[in-house]
Amino acid sequence: MEVYTAHGTLISQCFLDCNHLVHIGWTDSEHLLAIGENGVVRLYDMWTKLAQTLLFIHNEDAAKPKIVDVCIWENAVACLKSSNELSICDDITSTSPMIHTMQTGLERPQWITAFAVVPARNTSSQRVEFLLATADRSIIVADCTGAEDQLLQDRFRSPLALMTLAPNCCFLACFLECGMLTVMSASLVARVLDFETYSTELPLQIAWCGEDSVLVHWKHSILLVGPYGHWLKLAYMDPLWVLPDDGCCRVLTSFSCELIQRVPTSITSVRRIGSTDAGAMLYDAMEAYDDGDAHADESLRVILNTQSIACAISANINAAMNELKPSQQQSFMRAASYGKAFSHHGAFHEIAFITAARLLRVLNQVRAPNPGIFLTWHQYASSSTALLLERLTTRHHFILACAICEYLGMDQGRVLNSWFCAQLLGGWMGILKEEELSTEVIEHINNGHGAFSLCAVTAIATHLGCQILRRNLVNLEVVDSEQVRMWLMSGNWKTAIKVALLSLHADTMHLPLWRGVYAHYAPGSCQQDEIQATPRNLLTSESHARRRRSQLHHFLTSAKVLCSPRTCHRSAYDAIADGYSKGTVRARMDEMKRAGNLFSLGVSRESPFEAKAVLGQVELLQRQAELELRLGVLCFLELSVSETIFNLIVLGASHAKEKVATEIASLQRSFKIPERRFTHVRINALAASGQW
């Protein structure tokens, strides 16, 4: 496996130990994912160093399914198994990624023909949704709460072979097995476009080029379909692959990397033949002035008479920003500079002109073969300069990153910190002894004027096993919260919690406790004494109380640690919500019992009532589950006590009346139902079942 820049420069390479590779792709954090058919997912960094390995299919799975399709979005990944299940990891780049399985409700093998993902930020429910195309010409929308068939058999002539969602999540492009390209609205209600390709061969992939153009890719050709059915076909001699990008697509062949995008509107308004926009007239006036033509004055007078000189200058500046060729950028900027001399808002346009010129120099520099980060203006504007600097430091272009910081007037601290860490990992460890290395590092940090992050350097020192350097770095840090983080990085949990307690700061005292939760320290371990010694107001920090209260209280109550009554009350409600989101009755009852225990720790007037009500609900759930098991009917769960008795009386007409009567009497005694209410429920049930 080889990693190249956009200009074809080799960055790194490694041997990929993966049988039957299903998918390979990048996350937003520039980590490379390689997913095999057996469910093994390998995560690599930019330099093809293996970061971690995950298993999406466990060996104890009796069905032994295989990975058939993969979708990567942001830093998440979803794998479709041959058993029609989805294995999902919401953040695969985290230190401890969690993998969960989602049932689609489909059991027929090879039922799902294609699938796409709708990110949580683009859904009304704020949950990730999956669009599953089925072999019966329909689409199923599934999320963590269930699946729903949209019944679209009358919308498609044949099953869907491929589908992809637009970047703005407003449209869904589908390629049918009959050769038809169909574009639907994201709500799957309206059909926007039907385009017949007359192809008997299925394409290798379809992708969106921008937000209003669909790209269909065959082995040696590309078909671009616009919003009104306009199309453009490009032929290639060599095999190719298409990489969708923000606002464009990149076409990779064995010898080149091409960028395909729709011509930006700002360039079209200025350079379109016969354009009468103010920007186009200013550009023509500039060209005529350079050629010594008197018609330059006529075009300029038209712009001044319509008072559109400001729009003309802005149009040329925007066109220069979206242009990729430096020579044409200079032409647009000359037109803007020519128009500034006739503007009454010279100071405003001067600032915009200087800002655009600086950003163009930065973009042209990073687009060069070295470093080879070919960004469009749309991609740069949708991210930030800090992200560009992070990409440069990841590729070890520290000098260029520092030059950009100095040119744009930005702080060089993060760049210098990345350079320092790279030097520490790269060369200094093998040359200097540990004492000399510690002295050298401390000297560089003291001369860095606060630019270095001691936490990051401590993490590297822990990784390299430099005990002296790590101890000196901790002693050098003066901020309590950072010092606690450094002790936690080194694995010294006991010292971390002592430093946190001495700080007398609630947020700082939370840090080692959260680490204890995630490390799953069992009650009775060596850490329990330190936790038990924490003050009562440890959990009063509002910022942390809102985050993961349920997990923290579950750990602390299992360790028999006294918690704040206020946060216990909130955590109890969180536990109830978690319980009703569980799929099994046993898991729901466990969460409800935990909520009852948390309510019992409260000090408000309502706490005893709430604890009693929750524990009563647990008892009712248990009785309802036993009734369904004994009577062989599924009609009791999630009902109230009165409704449960009502169903029992109705069942008495067809089941053994003595057995049912015993259960009714037991429920009446256990839940202390008044005789008047019981008589009312009984009369209604007897009348409804015809037991006159």
C-alpha positions in Angstrom: 0.0 0.0 0.0 1.4 3.4 -1.1 0.4 6.9 -0.1 0.9 9.7 -2.6 0.3 13.5 -2.7 -2.0 15.0 -5.3 1.1 15.7 -7.4 2.2 12.0 -7.4 5.0 12.3 -4.8 5.4 9.2 -2.7 4.8 9.9 1.0 5.0 6.4 2.5 4.4 2.8 1.8 3.8 -0.5 3.7 2.8 -4.1 3.2 -1.0 -4.5 3.7 -1.7 -7.8 5.4 -5.4 -8.1 4.4 -7.2 -10.9 2.6 -10.0 -9.9 0.3 -9.9 -6.2 0.8 -13.4 -4.7 0.6 -12.8 -1.0 1.0 -10.1 1.5 1.6 -10.7 5.2 2.5 -9.8 8.3 4.5 -11.4 9.8 7.5 -11.7 13.6 8.1 -8.7 13.4 10.5 -6.6 11.9 7.6 -6.4 8.4 8.9 -6.5 5.6 6.4 -9.0 2.7 6.9 -8.5 -0.7 5.3 -11.5 -3.1 5.8 -11.2 -6.8 5.0 -13.9 -9.2 4.2 -13.4 -11.0 7.5 -14.3 -7.9 9.5 -10.7 -6.8 10.4 -10.4 -3.0 10.2 -6.9 -1.5 10.3 -6.3 2.2 11.0 -3.2 3.8 9.6 -1.8 7.3 9.9 -0.4 9.4 7.1 2.9 7.5 7.2 1.2 4.1 7.0 2.0 3.3 10.6 -0.6 1.0 12.1 -2.5 3.0 14.8 -5.0 0.3 15.9 -6.8 -2.8 14.7 -10.5 -3.4 15.2 -12.7 -6.5 14.7 -16.2 -5.8 13.4 -17.0 -9.6 13.2 -16.4 -11.7 16.3 -15.1 -15.2 16.0 -17.8 -16.6 18.2 -20.5 -15.6 15.7 -22.0 -18.9 14.6 -23.3 -17.5 11.3 -19.8 -16.3 10.3 -21.0 -13.4 8.1 -18.8 -11.4 5.8 -18.4 -7.7 5.1 -20.0 -6.9 1.8 -20.1 -3.1 1.7 -18.6 -0.2 3.7 -19.5 3.5 4.1 -17.1 6.1 5.7 -18.3 9.5 6.8 -16.4 12.1 8.9 -14.6 9.9 11.5 -17.2 7.1 11.5 -17.6 3.9 9.6 -20.5 1.5 9.0 -20.0 -2.0 7.6 -22.8 -4.0 6.0 -22.6 -7.8 6.7 -23.9 -10.6 4.6 -26.3 -11.3 7.4 -28.0 -7.9 6.7 -26.7 -6.4 9.9 -24.8 -3.1 10.3 -21.7 -2.8 12.4 -21.1 0.9 13.3 -18.3 2.8 14.9 -19.1 6.4 15.6 -15.5 7.6 16.1 -12.9 5.1 14.9 -10.0 7.5 15.6 -10.7 7.7 19.4 -8.5 5.9 21.9 -11.2 3.4 22.8 -13.7 3.2 19.8 -17.0 1.5 20.5 -18.6 -0.8 18.0 -22.3 -1.6 18.0 -24.6 -3.6 15.8 -27.8 -2.5 14.3 -30.5 -4.8 13.1 -32.2 -4.0 9.7 -35.1 -6.5 10.1 -34.3 -8.2 6.8 -33.4 -11.9 6.9 -33.4 -12.9 3.3 -29.7 -13.3 2.1 -28.5 -10.7 -0.5 -31.7 -8.6 0.1 -29.8 -5.3 0.5 -28.4 -4.2 -2.8 -26.9 -0.8 -1.8 -26.8 1.5 1.2 -26.0 5.1 2.1 -25.6 7.1 5.3 -27.3 10.4 6.4 -25.1 12.1 9.1 -26.8 13.0 12.3 -26.4 16.8 11.7 -28.7 16.5 8.6 -31.5 14.5 10.1 -34.5 15.9 12.0 -34.1 13.3 14.8 -30.4 14.2 15.2 -29.5 10.5 14.8 -27.5 8.8 12.0 -29.9 7.3 9.5 -29.1 4.5 7.0 -30.8 4.3 3.6 -30.9 0.6 2.5 -31.9 -0.3 -1.0 -33.7 -3.7 -1.3 -34.1 -6.1 -4.1 -37.9 -5.5 -4.3 -37.3 -1.9 -5.6 -37.7 -0.1 -2.4 -35.6 1.8 0.2 -35.6 1.2 4.0 -34.7 4.0 6.4 -33.1 2.6 9.5 -31.7 4.2 12.7 -31.0 3.0 16.2 -34.8 3.0 17.0 -35.9 0.8 14.2 -36.4 0.5 10.4 -39.2 1.6 8.2 -39.9 0.6 4.6 -40.7 3.6 2.3 -42.6 1.4 -0.2 -41.1 2.9 -3.3 -41.9 0.1 -5.8 -43.8 2.4 -8.0 -40.9 4.9 -8.2 -38.2 2.6 -9.6 -38.3 0.4 -12.7 -35.8 -2.0 -11.4 -33.7 -2.6 -8.2 -31.1 -0.1 -7.2 -27.5 -1.1 -7.9 -25.7 2.0 -6.5 -26.8 5.1 -4.6 -25.1 8.0 -3.0 -26.2 11.1 -1.0 -25.4 14.7 -2.1 -23.0 16.6 0.1 -25.8 18.9 1.3 -27.9 15.8 2.0 -30.8 17.3 -0.2 -30.7 14.7 -3.0 -30.2 11.0 -3.4 -28.7 9.7 -6.7 -29.6 6.1 -7.6 -28.4 4.0 -10.5 -30.8 1.2 -11.4 -29.9 -2.2 -12.8 -31.8 -1.3 -16.0 -29.3 1.5 -16.7 -31.4 4.5 -15.5 -29.9 7.2 -13.4 -32.6 8.6 -11.0 -32.2 11.5 -8.6 -34.7 11.7 -5.7 -35.2 14.2 -3.0 -33.7 13.3 0.4 -37.2 12.8 1.8 -37.8 10.2 -1.0 -41.0 11.9 -1.9 -40.2 13.8 -5.2 -38.3 12.5 -8.2 -36.0 15.2 -9.5 -34.4 13.6 -12.6 -34.6 10.5 -14.7 -31.6 10.1 -17.1 -31.3 7.0 -19.4 -27.7 6.0 -19.9 -28.5 3.1 -22.3 -25.7 1.1 -20.6 -25.9 -2.7 -20.2 -22.9 -2.6 -17.9 -23.2 -1.5 -14.3 -20.8 1.4 -13.4 -18.1 0.9 -10.9 -19.3 3.8 -8.8 -21.4 7.0 -8.8 -20.5 10.1 -6.9 -21.5 13.7 -6.6 -19.4 16.4 -8.2 -20.3 19.4 -6.2 -24.0 19.6 -5.1 -25.8 19.6 -8.4 -23.9 17.2 -10.7 -23.8 13.4 -10.6 -20.7 11.5 -11.9 -21.1 8.0 -13.2 -17.8 6.0 -13.5 -17.2 3.0 -15.8 -13.8 1.4 -16.3 -12.6 3.7 -19.1 -15.1 6.6 -19.1 -16.9 9.1 -16.9 -20.4 10.6 -17.5 -21.3 13.9 -15.8 -25.1 14.6 -15.6 -26.2 18.1 -14.7 -29.3 19.3 -12.9 -31.4 19.7 -16.1 -30.3 16.5 -17.8 -27.3 18.1 -19.5 -24.5 15.7 -19.8 -20.8 15.5 -20.6 -18.8 12.3 -21.3 -15.1 11.9 -20.8 -13.1 8.9 -22.2 -9.8 7.6 -20.7 -7.4 5.2 -22.1 -6.2 3.8 -18.8 -8.3 2.4 -15.9 -9.3 5.1 -13.4 -10.8 5.7 -10.0 -12.9 8.7 -8.8 -12.5 10.2 -5.3 -15.4 12.6 -4.3 -14.2 15.7 -2.6 -15.7 18.9 -1.2 -17.1 20.7 -4.2 -15.3 18.6 -6.8 -14.1 15.1 -7.8 -10.6 13.9 -8.3 -9.9 11.4 -11.1 -6.9 9.1 -10.5 -5.2 7.2 -13.3 -1.8 5.4 -13.4 -0.2 8.6 -14.7 -2.2 11.6 -13.5 -4.6 13.1 -10.9 -7.2 15.4 -12.4 -9.7 17.7 -10.6 -13.2 18.0 -12.0 -15.5 20.7 -10.8 -18.2 23.0 -12.1 -16.9 26.3 -13.2 -17.6 28.7 -10.2 -20.3 31.3 -10.7 -17.9 34.1 -10.0 -15.6 33.1 -12.9 -18.6 32.5 -15.2 -20.0 36.0 -14.6 -16.7 37.6 -15.6 -15.5 35.4 -18.4 -18.7 34.2 -20.1 -18.9 35.3 -23.8 -21.1 38.3 -24.1 -21.5 38.9 -20.4 -22.7 42.3 -19.4 -22.1 42.0 -15.7 -20.2 44.7 -14.0 -17.3 42.4 -13.3 -17.0 41.4 -16.9 -17.1 45.0 -18.1 -14.4 46.0 -15.6 -12.2 43.1 -16.8 -12.7 44.2 -20.5 -11.9 47.7 -19.6 -8.6 46.6 -17.9 -7.7 44.5 -21.0 -8.4 47.5 -23.3 -6.4 49.8 -21.1 -3.4 47.4 -21.2 -3.7 47.3 -25.0 -3.9 51.1 -25.2 -7.5 51.0 -26.6 -9.7 54.1 -26.0 -12.8 51.8 -25.5 -11.5 51.2 -22.0 -13.0 54.6 -21.0 -16.4 53.7 -22.5 -16.8 50.4 -20.5 -15.6 52.2 -17.3 -18.1 55.0 -17.7 -20.9 52.5 -18.0 -19.9 50.9 -14.7 -19.6 54.3 -13.0 -23.0 55.5 -14.3 -24.7 52.5 -12.9 -22.8 52.9 -9.6 -21.7 49.2 -9.7 -18.0 49.7 -9.4 -17.9 48.1 -6.0 -19.7 45.0 -7.3 -17.3 44.8 -10.2 -14.2 44.9 -7.9 -15.7 42.2 -5.6 -16.6 40.0 -8.6 -13.0 40.1 -9.9 -11.6 39.4 -6.5 -13.9 36.4 -6.0 -13.1 35.1 -9.5 -9.4 35.3 -8.6 -9.9 33.4 -5.4 -11.8 30.6 -7.3 -9.3 30.4 -10.2 -6.7 27.7 -10.1 -4.1 29.0 -12.6 -1.8 31.7 -11.1 -1.6 33.6 -14.5 -5.3 34.0 -14.7 -5.4 34.9 -11.0 -3.1 37.8 -11.7 -5.4 39.0 -14.5 -8.4 39.1 -12.2 -6.5 40.9 -9.5 -5.2 43.4 -12.0 -8.8 44.1 -13.0 -9.7 44.6 -9.4 -6.7 46.9 -8.8 -7.7 48.9 -11.9 -11.2 49.4 -10.6 -10.0 50.5 -7.1 -8.7 53.8 -8.6 -12.3 54.8 -9.4 -14.0 53.6 -6.3 -15.2 55.9 -3.5 -14.7 53.1 -1.0 -10.9 52.7 -1.6 -10.1 51.7 2.0 -12.6 48.9 2.1 -11.6 47.4 -1.2 -7.9 47.9 -0.2 -8.4 45.5 2.8 -10.3 43.0 0.7 -7.7 43.1 -2.0 -4.7 42.6 0.4 -6.5 39.7 2.2 -7.2 38.0 -1.1 -3.7 38.5 -2.4 -2.2 36.9 0.8 -4.5 33.9 0.7 -3.8 33.4 -2.9 -0.1 33.3 -2.2 -0.7 30.7 0.5 -2.9 28.5 -1.7 -0.5 28.6 -4.6 2.4 27.7 -2.3 0.6 24.6 -0.8 -0.6 23.6 -4.3 3.0 23.3 -5.5 4.4 19.8 -6.0 6.0 20.0 -2.6 3.9 19.7 -0.3 1.3 18.9 -3.0 -1.9 19.8 -1.0 -4.1 20.9 -3.9 -7.0 22.8 -2.3 -9.7 24.8 -4.0 -10.8 28.1 -2.5 -14.1 26.5 -1.6 -12.3 23.7 0.4 -10.1 26.3 2.1 -13.0 28.6 3.0 -15.1 25.7 4.4 -12.3 24.6 6.8 -9.8 27.0 8.3 -6.1 28.0 8.2 -5.5 26.0 11.4 -6.6 22.9 9.6 -4.3 23.6 6.8 -1.4 24.1 9.2 -2.3 20.8 10.9 -2.1 19.0 7.5 1.3 20.6 6.8 2.7 19.6 10.2 1.4 16.1 9.7 3.4 15.9 6.5 6.4 17.4 8.3 6.5 20.6 6.3 7.3 22.7 9.4 9.3 25.4 7.7 6.4 26.2 5.3 3.9 26.1 8.2 6.0 28.6 10.2 6.3 30.8 7.1 2.5 30.8 6.6 2.0 31.7 10.3 4.4 34.5 10.1 2.9 35.8 6.8 -0.7 35.7 8.1 0.2 37.0 11.6 -0.7 33.8 13.4 0.8 32.2 16.5 3.5 29.6 15.7 3.1 27.7 18.9 1.2 24.7 17.6 3.6 24.3 14.7 6.7 24.6 16.9 5.2 22.1 19.3 4.6 19.6 16.4 8.1 20.1 15.1 9.6 19.6 18.6 7.6 16.3 19.1 8.6 15.1 15.7 12.3 15.8 16.5 12.0 14.0 19.8 10.5 10.9 18.2 12.8 11.0 15.2 16.4 11.6 16.0 17.2 12.9 19.5 16.3 9.7 21.3 18.8 7.6 19.4 21.7 10.2 19.8 21.5 11.4 23.3 21.4 9.6 26.6 18.4 10.0 28.8 20.0 12.6 31.2 21.3 14.6 28.2 18.0 14.3 26.4 16.1 15.6 29.5 18.5 18.6 29.8 18.2 19.3 26.1 14.4 19.1 26.1 14.0 21.4 29.1 16.3 23.9 27.6 14.3 24.0 24.3 11.1 24.4 26.3 12.4 27.2 28.4 13.5 29.0 25.2 10.2 28.4 23.5 8.4 31.3 25.3 5.5 29.1 26.3 5.0 27.7 22.8 5.3 24.1 23.7 2.6 21.8 25.1 4.0 19.9 28.1 1.2 17.4 27.9 2.1 16.4 24.3 5.8 16.1 25.2 4.9 14.1 28.3 2.9 11.7 26.2 5.9 11.1 23.9 8.3 10.7 26.9 5.9 8.1 28.3 5.8 6.3 24.9 9.6 6.3 24.8 10.0 5.2 28.4 12.0 8.3 29.5 11.3 8.4 33.2 13.7 11.2 34.0 12.3 13.4 31.3 8.7 12.7 32.3 9.4 13.6 35.9 11.1 16.8 35.0 8.3 17.8 32.7 5.7 17.2 35.4 7.7 19.3 37.9 7.9 22.1 35.2 4.1 22.4 34.8 2.5 24.9 37.1 -1.2 24.5 36.1 -2.9 21.9 38.3 -5.3 20.5 35.6 -2.4 20.1 33.2 -0.3 18.4 35.8 -3.1 16.0 36.6 -3.4 15.1 32.9 0.4 14.5 32.8 0.2 12.1 35.7 -2.7 10.3 34.1 -0.7 10.0 30.8 2.2 8.4 32.8 -0.3 5.9 34.4 0.2 7.2 37.9 -3.4 7.4 38.9 -2.8 7.6 42.6 -0.6 10.7 42.4 -3.0 12.2 39.9 -6.0 12.1 42.3 -3.8 13.4 45.2 -2.8 16.4 43.1 -6.4 16.9 42.0 -7.6 16.9 45.7 -5.0 19.5 46.6 -6.1 21.8 43.8 -9.6 22.2 45.5 -11.0 22.7 42.0 -14.1 20.6 41.0 -13.3 20.3 37.3 -9.7 19.3 38.0 -10.9 16.7 40.6 -13.1 15.2 37.9 -10.2 14.2 35.6 -8.9 11.2 37.5 -12.4 10.0 38.3 -13.4 10.0 34.7 -10.2 8.1 33.9 -11.2 5.6 36.6 -14.6 5.1 34.9 -13.2 4.5 31.5 -10.5 2.1 32.9 -13.3 0.1 34.6 -11.7 0.0 38.0 -13.4 -2.7 40.0 -14.7 -2.0 43.6 -12.2 -3.1 46.1 -9.2 -2.2 43.9 -6.3 -0.1 45.0 -8.0 3.0 43.7 -11.1 2.7 45.9 -9.4 4.2 48.9 -8.4 7.3 47.1 -11.9 7.7 45.6 -13.5 7.2 49.1 -11.4 10.0 50.4 -12.7 12.6 47.9 -14.8 15.5 49.3 -18.6 15.5 49.1 -18.7 18.4 46.7 -16.6 16.6 44.1 -19.5 16.2 41.7 -20.9 19.7 41.9 -19.2 20.9 38.7 -22.0 21.7 36.2 -19.9 21.3 33.1 -19.0 17.7 33.9 -22.4 16.9 35.6 -24.0 17.3 32.2 -21.7 14.9 30.6 -21.9 11.2 31.0 -23.6 11.4 34.5 -25.1 8.0 34.1 -21.7 6.2 33.5 -19.9 8.1 36.3 -22.6 7.4 38.9 -22.8 3.8 37.8 -19.1 3.5 38.6 -19.2 5.5 41.8 -22.3 3.7 43.3 -20.7 0.4 42.5 -17.7 1.5 44.4 -19.9 2.8 47.3 -18.8 6.4 46.9 -21.0 9.1 48.3 -22.3 11.4 45.5 -23.9 14.8 45.3 -27.7 14.4 45.9 -28.5 16.9 43.1 -26.5 14.9 40.5 -27.9 11.6 41.8 -31.4 12.9 41.1 -30.4 13.9 37.5 -28.6 10.6 36.9 -31.6 8.7 38.0 -33.7 10.2 35.2 -30.8 9.5 32.8 -30.9 5.9 33.9 -34.6 5.6 33.3 -34.2 7.0 29.8 -31.4 4.6 29.1 -33.5 1.7 30.5 -36.4 2.3 28.1 -34.0 2.5 25.2 -32.7 -1.0 25.9 -34.0 -3.8 23.7 -34.5 -6.5 26.5 -36.7 -6.5 29.6 -33.8 -7.7 31.8 -31.6 -4.7 30.7 -34.4 -2.3 31.3 -35.1 -3.7 34.8 -31.4 -3.4 35.7 -31.4 0.3 34.7 -34.6 0.9 36.6 -33.2 -0.7 39.7 -30.1 1.6 39.4 -32.4 4.6 39.1 -34.3 3.6 42.2 -31.0 3.3 44.1 -30.0 6.8 42.9 -33.3 8.3 43.9 -32.8 6.8 47.4 -29.6 8.9 47.7 -31.6 12.2 47.2 -32.6 14.6 49.9 -35.6 16.3 48.3 -39.2 15.7 49.4 -40.0 13.9 46.2 -37.1 11.4 46.4 -38.8 8.7 48.6 -41.9 8.8 46.3 -39.8 8.6 43.1 -37.7 5.7 44.5 -40.8 3.8 45.5 -42.5 4.5 42.1 -39.5 3.3 40.1 -39.1 0.1 42.2 -42.8 -0.6 41.8 -42.4 -0.3 38.1 -39.6 -2.8 38.2 -41.8 -5.2 40.1 -44.6 -4.7 37.6 -42.3 -5.4 34.6 -41.1 -8.6 36.3 -44.7 -9.8 37.0 -45.7 -9.0 33.4 -42.8 -10.9 31.9 -43.7 -13.9 34.1 -47.3 -13.7 33.1 -46.4 -13.8 29.4 -44.1 -16.7 30.0 -46.7 -18.8 32.0 -49.8 -18.0 29.9 -48.0 -18.0 26.5 -49.4 -14.7 25.3 -47.6 -11.4 24.6 -50.1 -8.8 25.8 -48.8 -7.5 29.2 -45.5 -5.7 28.9 -45.6 -1.8 28.9 -49.1 -1.8 30.4 -50.3 -0.3 33.7 -51.6 -2.4 36.6 -55.3 -1.8 35.7 -54.7 -2.7 32.0 -52.8 -5.8 33.1 -55.8 -6.9 35.2 -58.2 -6.0 32.4 -56.3 -8.3 30.0 -56.2 -11.1 32.6 -60.0 -11.0 33.1 -60.5 -11.0 29.3 -58.1 -14.0 29.0 -60.2 -15.8 31.7 -62.9 -16.5 29.1 -60.5 -18.8 27.1 -57.9 -19.9 29.7 -58.2 -21.7 33.0 -60.3 -19.3 35.2 -58.9 -20.5 38.5 -55.3 -19.9 37.4 -56.2 -16.4 36.0 -58.2 -15.6 39.1 -55.2 -16.4 41.3 -52.9 -14.0 39.3 -55.5 -11.3 39.5 -55.8 -11.6 43.3 -52.0 -11.6 43.6 -51.7 -8.4 41.6 -54.4 -6.7 43.6 -52.7 -7.5 46.9 -49.2 -6.6 45.7 -50.0 -3.2 44.3 -52.8 -2.4 46.8 -55.5 -1.6 44.3 -58.6 -0.1 45.9 -61.8 -2.3 45.7 -63.8 0.4 44.0 -61.3 0.7 41.1 -60.9 -3.1 40.9 -64.7 -3.5 40.5 -64.8 -0.8 37.8 -62.0 -2.5 35.8 -63.6 -6.0 36.3 -67.0 -4.9 35.0 -65.5 -3.3 31.9 -63.4 -6.4 31.2 -66.3 -8.8 31.6 -68.5 -6.7 29.3 -65.7 -6.4 26.7 -65.1 -10.2 26.6 -68.8 -11.1 26.6 -68.8 -12.8 30.0 -72.3 -11.5 30.9 
